[in-house]
Amino acid sequence: MENPQPAGSARLFQNKYLDRLSRSPRPIVIWLIYMPFIIFLLAYAFQTIAPITITTLFGGGVFAWTLFEYLFHRFVFHFKSNFTCVKQFIYTIHGCHHHYPKDATRLMFPPAGSLLISSVLMSIFYLLLHMNILAFAPGFMFGYLIYDSMHYAMHMYPTPPFQFLKPLWKRHYMHHYVNDDVNFGISSSFWDYVFRTKK
């Protein structure tokens, strides 16, 4: 684990435009990007899918996000390799955040990267779910918005806004400052319980 620095920011690219693309805005920006998609898809879903089915699929999308969040954080962001190029890639997408956890510009996934990953995932979901994607995808996107916003809040505000969130804050701090091989869930600790990585 990199020794975390109290302040500072990593310069990932010499090109200023590439470096700017690697940085993230405040949470309101991703809500403005994704909420129109969520509203549009749900509005279309209500014309073709039964309301109870929409509710179930939306909830399933949120739940699926929590699993994706856990797996991506654990096995992609914390992938271990002896190859220099792989190490550099991992540092670029996540290691720099562990090195500079107080850097507000790297607390959320950059919009350009998130939209690219979303496009791939939505294509896969469509192949699997066909028109049911209209209700499932908004749930998945909403889960992403909650995750990214919570992650931002965890680093910007040492005290959670609600007492019931305190265990999540505590576990994430442990992930950063004690042991980065545990507590991979951000918006939920459910999968850390399931896979026994909760401390």
Secondary structure, DSSP 8 states (H G I E B T S, - for coil): -----SS------SSHHHHHHTS---HHHHHHHHHHHHHHHHHHHHHHS-HHHHHHHHHHHHHHHHHHHHHHIIIIIT---S-HHHHHHHIIIIIHHHHSTT-GGGSS--HHHHHHHHHHHHHHHHHHHGGGHHHHHHHHHHHHHHHHHHHHHHHH-SS-SSGGGHHHHHHHHHHHHT-TTS---SS--HHHHHTT---
